[in-house]
Amino acid sequence: MSTSIRTTTLPLTGPYDLREVALMGFGHRDESSFDGVMRLAFCTDALDSQVGVEVRQLDGALAVAVHGEGDLGAIAEQVARVISADHDGEAWAAICAADPVLARVHAAAPGFRPSNFYSPYEAAVWAVLSARRARRQGIALRRRLSEQHGALFALAGRPEAALPLPEQLLGIEDLPGLPTDRIPRLHAIARAALDGQLDVGRLAAMTPAEAMLDVQRLPGIGPFYSALIVIRACGLADVLSTQEDHTRAAVQALYGLDHAPDDAELERIAEAWRPFRTWAAVSLRAVGSRLLDQPSR
């Protein structure tokens, strides 16, 4: 476990609630409680080290404590992307206020923002581990892979393990619980990462459609997972994915439609969400479900 700890802060604009972000439940994250610290353990975007990070909310900022090596500024930028602290929260609040449905959702959880994947590399690994299995099984596999082959950090009194770096992943020949035909897929992801194909800057510089087609060249990555890798690992705030059926269902329920919207209708409704279509869709799914669970008055 690393003993090197450096600190920095991330400024915030607009409503922000770290608890909402930490407890969102996305990908391998499945926390049921929050003690004031969001714990992150990941491979840096540069793929040259693994770090553990403790995030705490202050007045108007987030305090970030980094365990491990790597460029502190770049790590802070990566953390901001992962916890959606890298966009203008006041602008987001204004978009919500202008749409009656989003206004209700935002009022229910003003500080909610999406939690994202650590990087396209880590999202692609998650795609292979979680495909065609229950999410909880995918979480257990990822934890096993990280604990056995990655790096372990003690973060605010709890152990958190980061995935192996790509060169470490290439050395893995088997993982208990993972079918043997998935290992070559993990190796292909590792090689693509080392070749720069999964660099977040490279993918973000493309149009989302181009980037999604690009990552679908990886074995085992289809349209659904390519959307997750591009949108939710690059931290794109304004992309509407039509691959996510839960978004369609949330729009139908919250906007009072008597039918599931097709792509054209979904895109028409989402025009009012620009430039935060990703955030709006995630909020409708994650926070909107609370509104639907409330008894009518």
C-alpha positions in Angstrom: 0.0 0.0 0.0 1.3 3.5 -0.9 2.2 5.9 1.8 2.8 8.9 -0.5 -0.1 11.4 -0.1 -0.6 14.7 -1.9 -3.5 17.0 -1.7 -5.3 19.5 -4.0 -8.7 21.0 -4.3 -11.4 21.1 -7.1 -13.6 24.2 -7.3 -17.3 23.7 -7.6 -20.0 25.8 -9.3 -23.7 25.3 -8.7 -25.3 22.7 -6.4 -23.2 19.7 -5.8 -23.6 16.8 -3.3 -20.7 14.3 -3.1 -23.0 11.9 -1.3 -25.4 11.7 -4.2 -22.4 11.1 -6.6 -20.9 8.4 -4.4 -24.1 6.5 -3.8 -25.3 6.7 -7.4 -24.4 3.1 -8.2 -22.8 2.8 -11.6 -20.5 0.2 -13.2 -18.5 -1.5 -10.4 -19.6 1.1 -7.8 -22.3 -0.2 -5.5 -22.0 1.6 -2.1 -24.9 1.5 0.2 -23.7 4.1 2.7 -21.6 7.3 2.8 -19.3 8.4 5.6 -18.2 11.7 4.0 -15.4 10.2 1.9 -15.7 9.0 -1.7 -12.9 6.5 -2.3 -11.5 6.0 -5.8 -8.8 3.6 -6.9 -7.8 3.6 -10.6 -5.2 3.6 -13.3 -4.2 7.1 -14.3 -5.1 8.4 -17.8 -1.4 8.2 -18.7 -1.6 4.5 -17.8 1.8 4.8 -16.0 0.6 4.3 -12.4 -2.3 3.4 -10.2 -3.5 5.7 -7.5 -6.0 5.8 -4.6 -8.0 9.0 -4.0 -10.0 10.3 -1.1 -12.5 13.0 -2.0 -14.3 15.1 0.7 -16.7 18.0 0.2 -15.8 21.5 1.5 -17.7 24.7 1.2 -17.6 25.4 -2.6 -14.8 22.9 -3.3 -13.8 19.3 -3.1 -10.7 18.3 -1.1 -8.7 15.6 -2.9 -6.0 13.4 -1.3 -4.0 11.3 -3.7 -2.2 8.2 -2.6 0.5 7.1 -5.2 2.6 8.6 -7.9 1.8 10.5 -11.1 1.1 14.0 -12.3 -1.1 15.6 -9.6 -2.7 18.1 -12.0 -3.6 15.4 -14.4 -4.9 13.1 -11.7 -7.1 16.0 -10.4 -8.5 16.5 -13.8 -9.3 12.8 -14.1 -11.0 12.8 -10.7 -13.1 15.9 -11.7 -14.2 14.1 -14.9 -15.1 10.9 -13.0 -17.3 12.7 -10.4 -18.7 15.4 -12.8 -17.0 18.3 -11.1 -15.6 19.6 -14.4 -18.7 21.4 -15.8 -20.6 24.6 -14.9 -23.2 23.6 -12.3 -25.0 26.9 -12.5 -25.6 26.3 -16.2 -26.9 22.8 -15.5 -29.3 24.2 -12.9 -30.6 26.7 -15.4 -31.3 24.0 -17.9 -33.2 22.0 -15.3 -35.2 25.1 -14.3 -36.4 25.6 -17.9 -37.9 22.1 -18.2 -40.8 21.2 -15.9 -39.8 17.5 -15.6 -36.1 18.2 -15.1 -37.1 20.9 -12.6 -38.9 18.3 -10.5 -35.9 15.9 -10.7 -33.4 18.6 -9.9 -35.5 19.7 -6.9 -35.5 16.2 -5.5 -31.7 16.1 -5.6 -30.2 19.5 -6.4 -26.6 18.3 -6.0 -26.8 15.1 -8.0 -24.4 14.7 -10.9 -23.4 11.5 -12.7 -20.6 9.2 -11.5 -18.5 8.1 -14.5 -16.0 5.4 -15.4 -12.4 6.1 -14.5 -11.2 5.9 -18.1 -12.0 4.3 -21.5 -9.5 1.5 -20.6 -11.3 0.7 -17.4 -14.7 0.9 -19.0 -13.7 -1.5 -21.7 -12.4 -3.9 -19.0 -15.7 -3.6 -17.2 -17.5 -4.4 -20.4 -15.7 -7.7 -20.8 -16.1 -8.7 -17.1 -19.8 -7.7 -16.8 -21.1 -8.9 -20.2 -23.9 -11.5 -20.0 -23.8 -11.7 -16.2 -25.5 -10.1 -13.2 -24.0 -6.8 -12.3 -23.1 -8.0 -8.8 -21.1 -10.9 -10.4 -19.3 -8.4 -12.6 -18.4 -6.3 -9.5 -17.0 -9.4 -7.7 -14.9 -10.3 -10.8 -13.5 -6.8 -11.0 -12.6 -6.8 -7.3 -10.9 -10.2 -7.7 -8.9 -9.0 -10.7 -7.9 -5.8 -9.0 -6.9 -7.4 -5.7 -5.0 -10.2 -7.2 -3.3 -8.3 -10.0 -3.7 -4.6 -9.4 -2.7 -2.2 -6.6 -4.2 -2.0 -3.1 -4.6 1.3 -1.3 -5.8 2.1 2.3 -8.2 5.0 1.8 -9.7 6.6 5.0 -9.5 3.3 6.8 -10.8 1.0 4.0 -8.9 -1.1 1.4 -9.6 -0.2 -2.2 -8.0 -2.0 -5.2 -7.2 -0.5 -8.6 -7.3 -2.5 -11.8 -4.0 -3.8 -13.2 -2.2 -1.6 -15.7 -2.4 -2.7 -19.3 1.0 -4.4 -19.2 0.0 -6.2 -16.1 -3.2 -7.3 -17.7 -1.3 -8.8 -20.6 0.4 -11.2 -18.2 -2.8 -12.7 -16.8 -3.7 -16.1 -18.3 -6.8 -16.9 -16.2 -9.1 -15.4 -13.6 -11.3 -17.6 -11.4 -15.0 -17.1 -12.5 -14.2 -15.6 -15.9 -14.6 -17.8 -19.0 -11.3 -18.5 -20.7 -12.5 -17.0 -24.0 -12.7 -13.6 -22.2 -9.0 -13.5 -21.5 -8.0 -12.8 -25.1 -10.5 -9.9 -25.1 -8.9 -8.4 -22.0 -5.5 -8.8 -23.7 -6.9 -7.0 -26.8 -8.0 -4.1 -24.6 -4.6 -4.0 -23.0 -2.8 -3.8 -26.3 -5.3 -1.1 -27.6 -4.7 0.9 -24.5 -0.9 0.7 -24.8 -1.2 1.7 -28.5 -3.2 4.8 -27.5 -6.4 3.7 -29.0 -8.3 4.2 -25.7 -6.7 7.5 -24.8 -9.5 9.7 -23.5 -8.2 12.8 -25.4 -8.2 10.8 -28.7 -11.7 9.6 -28.3 -13.1 12.9 -27.0 -11.6 14.6 -30.1 -13.8 12.5 -32.4 -17.5 12.9 -32.8 -19.3 10.5 -30.4 -20.5 8.4 -33.3 -17.1 8.1 -34.7 -15.6 7.2 -31.3 -18.2 4.5 -30.7 -17.5 2.9 -34.0 -13.8 3.1 -33.3 -14.1 1.2 -30.0 -16.4 -1.4 -31.5 -13.3 -2.7 -33.3 -12.4 -4.3 -30.0 -13.6 -7.9 -29.6 -16.7 -8.2 -27.5 -17.6 -4.4 -27.6 -20.9 -3.8 -29.3 -23.1 -0.7 -29.6 -24.3 -0.7 -26.0 -20.8 -0.9 -24.4 -19.3 1.4 -26.9 -21.7 4.1 -25.8 -20.8 3.5 -22.2 -17.1 3.7 -23.0 -17.3 6.8 -25.0 -20.0 8.8 -23.1 -19.5 7.7 -19.6 -15.7 7.3 -19.6 -14.8 10.4 -21.5 -17.2 12.4 -19.3 -19.2 13.8 -22.2 -22.0 15.9 -20.7 -24.0 16.4 -23.9 -24.5 13.2 -25.7 -27.9 11.4 -25.9 -27.5 7.7 -26.1 -30.3 5.8 -27.8 -28.7 2.5 -26.7 -30.0 2.9 -23.1 -33.5 1.5 -22.7 -33.7 2.7 -19.1 -33.6 6.3 -20.4 -36.5 5.6 -22.8 -38.5 4.1 -20.0 -37.8 7.0 -17.6 -38.8 9.6 -20.3 -42.0 7.7 -20.9 -42.9 7.6 -17.2 -41.8 11.1 -16.2 -43.1 12.9 -19.3 -46.4 11.1 -19.1 -46.2 9.4 -22.5 -48.6 6.5 -23.2 -45.8 4.8 -25.3 -42.1 4.3 -25.4 -40.6 7.1 -27.4 -38.7 6.2 -30.5 -35.3 7.7 -31.4 -36.8 10.7 -33.1 -39.2 11.6 -30.3 -36.5 11.0 -27.7 -34.1 13.3 -29.6 -36.9 15.9 -29.9 -37.5 15.9 -26.1 -33.8 16.0 -25.3 -33.3 19.2 -27.4 -34.4 21.1 -24.3 -31.6 19.4 -22.3 -28.7 20.8 -24.3 -25.8 21.2 -23.5 -26.4 18.6 -20.7 -28.2 15.8 -22.5 -26.0 13.1 -20.8 -26.5 14.5 -17.3 -30.3 14.9 -17.9 -30.7 11.3 -19.1 -28.7 10.0 -16.1 -30.7 12.2 -13.7 -34.0 11.0 -15.1 -33.0 7.4 -14.6 -31.3 7.7 -11.2 -33.2 10.5 -9.4 -36.5 10.2 -11.4 -37.0 6.7 -10.1 -37.4 8.2 -6.6 -40.3 10.4 -7.9 -42.0 7.5 -9.5 -41.7 5.6 -6.2 -43.5 8.3 -4.3 -47.2 7.8 -3.6 -49.5 10.1 -5.5 -51.1 12.9 -3.4 
